[in-house]
Structures are given as C-alpha cells and as structure tokens.
Amino acid sequence: VFAEKDRDQAHARWREVADNLRDRFRDVADLMDTAEHDVLAYMSFDESLRTKLHSTNPLERINKEIKRRTNVVGIFPNRDAVIRLVGALMLEQNDEWAVSRRYMPMEKLTGLCDDHPDAAMIAAQ
C-alpha cells in the first residue's frame, strides 16, 4: 500500500515539475514526459530494494576499478586479453556481492522473478 502511494506521489511530483518547465523549456518538459516511466521504474520495486536500484554508485565503482586495473596493464596484446581481465573483475565483483556482502537480498529478487521463464536459473545463481 505504501509502495503504491509513494509511486503515485513520485509520478505526480514528476508531472508537476515537467508542467512547471513546459512554458520556458518545452524540450526539457517533453523529454521528462518521455522518460518518466523509465526513470521512476525503480518505484515499483519493494521499498527495501529502492535505495539500491535508484543509484548507479556500484556500477561507477566497478567501472573505476576496471579503469584502474587496465591502466596498470597499459597496452593489451589483443582484444581477448582485455576481455579476460574485465571478465575476471566482473566475476570477482559478482562473488563479492553474492557471498561476502550482499548488495541486494536474492530472496526478494527471486520473488519478483517467479513468473519469468528463467526464474529457476536466476534463483540458482
């Protein structure tokens, strides 16, 4: 019930801001109209997951680590070498999130995937 109320309030506020911008910044308001559902999609998830979904900080951290590690190597002999290094970093990050410090509780995510055809595979990971 609270999730629906929060979601409705977020959409109402979004439309209010877009409408306030419409007279002076028509293009921005049109862009906001187009992007509303994509930007606020995280509001349809459980409240405990929202703080994890609305931020790109974890993605930015892993990208920074990839950049740091690739700068150490300097020049790669071929494309496969880059893929191996980045793949190893991504596997390492996945293990860290899955085992040592869960970024998102998998139980809640698998509950969302019950009607998805690959739900059993997602739950097994």
C-alpha positions in Angstrom: 0.0 0.0 0.0 2.8 2.4 0.9 4.7 1.5 -2.2 1.8 2.4 -4.4 1.3 5.7 -2.6 5.0 6.5 -2.9 5.0 5.6 -6.6 1.9 7.7 -7.3 3.4 10.6 -5.4 6.6 10.4 -7.3 4.8 10.3 -10.6 2.6 13.3 -9.6 5.7 15.3 -8.5 7.4 14.4 -11.8 4.5 15.6 -13.8 4.3 18.8 -11.7 7.9 19.6 -12.4 7.5 18.9 -16.1 4.4 21.1 -16.3 6.2 23.9 -14.5 9.1 23.7 -17.0 6.8 23.5 -20.1 6.4 27.2 -20.7 10.0 28.1 -20.6 11.7 24.9 -21.5 9.4 23.0 -23.8 12.1 20.4 -24.9 13.0 19.6 -21.3 9.4 19.1 -20.4 8.9 16.8 -23.5 12.0 14.8 -22.5 10.6 14.4 -19.0 7.3 13.3 -20.4 9.0 10.6 -22.4 11.4 9.5 -19.7 9.0 9.5 -16.7 8.3 5.7 -16.6 11.9 4.7 -17.3 13.3 7.0 -14.6 10.7 6.1 -12.0 10.6 2.3 -12.8 12.5 1.6 -9.5 9.5 2.8 -7.6 7.6 -0.3 -8.5 10.0 -2.5 -6.5 9.9 -3.3 -2.8 10.9 -0.3 -0.7 13.9 -2.1 0.8 15.4 -2.5 -2.7 14.8 1.0 -3.9 17.9 2.6 -2.4 19.9 0.0 -4.2 18.1 0.5 -7.5 18.0 4.2 -7.8 21.7 4.7 -7.6 24.5 3.9 -10.1 27.2 4.1 -7.5 28.1 0.4 -7.5 28.3 0.5 -11.3 30.5 3.6 -11.2 32.8 1.9 -8.6 33.3 -1.2 -10.7 33.9 1.0 -13.8 36.5 2.9 -11.8 38.2 -0.3 -10.8 38.2 -1.6 -14.4 39.8 1.6 -15.5 42.4 1.5 -12.7 43.4 -2.1 -13.5 43.5 -1.6 -17.3 45.7 1.5 -16.8 48.1 -0.7 -14.8 48.5 -3.0 -17.8 48.8 -0.2 -20.2 48.8 -1.8 -23.7 47.0 -5.1 -24.2 48.3 -7.6 -26.8 44.8 -8.3 -28.2 41.1 -8.0 -27.5 40.9 -11.3 -25.8 43.3 -10.1 -23.1 41.1 -7.2 -22.3 38.0 -9.5 -22.2 39.8 -11.9 -19.8 40.8 -9.1 -17.4 37.5 -7.4 -17.4 35.7 -10.7 -17.1 37.8 -11.7 -14.2 37.0 -8.4 -12.5 33.3 -8.9 -13.1 33.4 -12.4 -11.7 35.2 -11.2 -8.6 32.6 -8.5 -8.1 29.8 -11.0 -8.6 31.3 -13.3 -5.9 31.7 -10.4 -3.5 28.1 -9.3 -4.0 26.8 -12.9 -3.8 28.8 -14.1 -0.8 30.6 -11.6 1.4 28.3 -8.6 1.2 25.0 -9.0 -0.4 24.2 -5.9 -2.3 20.6 -6.9 -2.7 18.8 -9.8 -1.0 18.4 -12.5 -3.6 15.2 -13.8 -1.9 13.4 -10.6 -2.7 14.7 -10.5 -6.3 13.7 -14.1 -7.0 10.2 -13.4 -5.6 9.9 -10.8 -8.4 11.1 -13.3 -11.0 8.6 -16.1 -10.2 6.7 -15.6 -13.3 9.8 -15.1 -15.5 10.7 -18.2 -17.7 14.3 -18.2 -16.4 13.3 -17.8 -12.7 14.8 -21.2 -11.7 18.1 -20.3 -13.2 18.2 -16.8 -11.6 17.3 -18.3 -8.2 20.1 -20.9 -8.6 22.8 -18.2 -9.1 
